[in-house]
Amino acid sequence: MGLSANRKITNGLTALVVDDSPSTLKLTAAMLIKLGYAVHTAGEGAEALFHFHSSPCELVLTDYEMPAINGYQLGRKVKGQFPESRVVIMTGLGRAVVSGMMCDKSIDGWLFKPFDLEELQTLLEQVGLPGNAAAEPPSIA
């Protein structure tokens, strides 16, 4: 799946959604667009890193289980070079399976699949991003 972008009018907040499942990628991107984010997508970790290095985003929302580079590895690489970006990992695994990684301060948040728009909005606010980018000014320092 190739890199794509949505050019919706926003307050300048951008998100990169990374997932190897096209349906999850499309649904998650649609949720963020509804919240007012300009959204870019990537189908795997290497593609996401390439895009992120050329155009850093305020938010990286990545699936955990992906081939080659998993979401945890991707998140650590992003935070290592761009600590101001927020990294949230989506997973269908249970909390007990990822609990050790959840303590890692380089990952800003975790979303457990399936999640809805309200859960996504709440998590964005918890990690210091507007839950509705179109209605609120950016809060990134």
C-alpha positions as CSV (number, residue, x, y, z in Angstrom):
1,M,0.0,0.0,0.0
2,G,1.5,3.4,-1.0
3,L,1.8,6.5,1.1
4,S,-1.3,8.7,0.9
5,A,-2.3,12.0,2.4
6,N,-5.5,13.9,3.1
7,R,-5.6,17.6,2.6
8,K,-8.4,18.6,5.0
9,I,-8.3,22.1,6.4
10,T,-6.8,21.9,9.9
11,N,-4.9,24.0,12.4
12,G,-1.7,22.5,11.1
13,L,-1.7,19.2,13.1
14,T,-0.7,16.2,11.2
15,A,-0.8,12.5,11.9
16,L,0.9,9.5,10.3
17,V,-1.2,6.3,10.6
18,V,0.7,3.1,10.0
19,D,-1.0,-0.3,9.7
20,D,-0.5,-3.3,7.4
21,S,-4.3,-3.9,7.3
22,P,-5.8,-1.6,4.6
23,S,-9.2,-1.6,6.3
24,T,-7.8,-0.6,9.7
25,L,-5.6,2.0,8.1
26,K,-8.6,3.5,6.3
27,L,-10.9,3.5,9.3
28,T,-8.3,5.0,11.7
29,A,-7.4,7.7,9.2
30,A,-11.1,8.6,8.8
31,M,-11.4,8.9,12.6
32,L,-8.4,11.3,12.7
33,I,-9.8,13.3,9.8
34,K,-13.1,13.6,11.6
35,L,-11.1,15.1,14.6
36,G,-9.5,17.6,12.2
37,Y,-6.1,16.2,11.6
38,A,-4.3,16.2,8.2
39,V,-3.6,12.5,7.8
40,H,-0.8,10.6,6.0
41,T,-0.8,6.8,5.8
42,A,1.8,4.1,5.4
43,G,1.3,0.3,5.1
44,E,4.5,-0.7,6.9
45,G,7.3,0.6,9.2
46,A,10.0,1.3,6.7
47,E,7.6,3.3,4.5
48,A,6.5,5.2,7.6
49,L,10.1,6.1,8.6
50,F,10.9,7.3,5.2
51,H,7.8,9.6,5.2
52,F,8.4,10.7,8.8
53,H,12.0,11.8,8.1
54,S,10.9,13.9,5.2
55,S,7.8,15.3,6.9
56,P,7.6,14.9,10.7
57,C,4.1,14.8,12.2
58,E,2.8,15.7,15.6
59,L,1.3,12.2,16.0
60,V,2.3,8.7,14.8
61,L,-0.5,6.2,15.4
62,T,0.9,2.8,14.5
63,D,-0.2,-0.8,14.7
64,Y,2.0,-3.0,16.9
65,E,2.1,-6.2,14.9
66,M,3.6,-5.5,11.5
67,P,6.3,-7.4,9.5
68,A,9.9,-6.2,9.5
69,I,9.5,-3.2,11.8
70,N,6.8,-3.5,14.5
71,G,5.0,-0.5,15.9
72,Y,7.1,-0.6,19.1
73,Q,10.4,-0.4,17.2
74,L,8.9,2.3,14.9
75,G,7.8,4.3,17.9
76,R,11.2,4.1,19.6
77,K,13.0,5.2,16.4
78,V,10.6,8.2,15.9
79,K,10.9,9.3,19.6
80,G,14.7,8.9,19.5
81,Q,15.0,11.5,16.7
82,F,11.8,13.5,17.3
83,P,11.0,13.4,21.0
84,E,8.3,16.1,20.7
85,S,6.2,13.9,18.4
86,R,3.6,11.8,20.1
87,V,3.6,8.0,19.4
88,V,0.5,5.9,20.1
89,I,0.5,2.1,19.4
90,M,-2.7,0.3,18.4
91,T,-2.9,-3.4,19.2
92,G,-5.3,-6.3,19.3
93,L,-3.1,-8.0,21.9
94,G,-4.2,-7.9,25.5
95,R,-2.8,-5.6,28.1
96,A,-1.0,-8.5,29.9
97,V,1.0,-9.2,26.7
98,V,2.2,-5.7,26.2
99,S,2.3,-4.5,29.8
100,G,6.2,-4.4,29.9
101,M,6.3,-2.2,26.9
102,M,3.5,0.1,28.3
103,C,6.0,1.3,30.9
104,D,8.4,2.6,28.3
105,K,8.3,6.4,28.4
106,S,9.2,6.6,24.7
107,I,5.7,5.4,23.8
108,D,3.1,8.0,24.7
109,G,0.0,5.9,24.6
110,W,-1.7,2.6,23.7
111,L,-5.1,2.0,22.1
112,F,-6.6,-1.5,22.3
113,K,-8.5,-2.7,19.3
114,P,-11.3,-2.4,18.6
115,F,-11.6,1.3,19.7
116,D,-14.0,4.0,18.7
117,L,-13.8,7.7,18.0
118,E,-14.4,8.7,21.6
119,E,-11.6,6.5,22.9
120,L,-9.3,7.9,20.3
121,Q,-10.3,11.5,21.2
122,T,-9.7,10.8,24.9
123,L,-6.3,9.3,24.3
124,L,-5.2,12.2,22.1
125,E,-6.1,14.6,25.0
126,Q,-4.2,12.3,27.5
127,V,-1.0,12.6,25.4
128,G,-1.3,16.3,25.1
129,L,-2.8,16.7,21.6
130,P,-6.2,18.3,20.9
131,G,-9.0,15.8,20.6
132,N,-10.5,18.1,18.0
133,A,-7.7,19.8,16.1
134,A,-10.1,21.8,14.0
135,A,-11.7,23.5,17.0
136,E,-8.7,24.0,19.3
137,P,-5.3,25.6,18.7
138,P,-2.2,23.3,18.7
139,S,-0.9,22.6,22.1
140,I,2.6,21.3,21.2
141,A,5.5,23.1,22.8
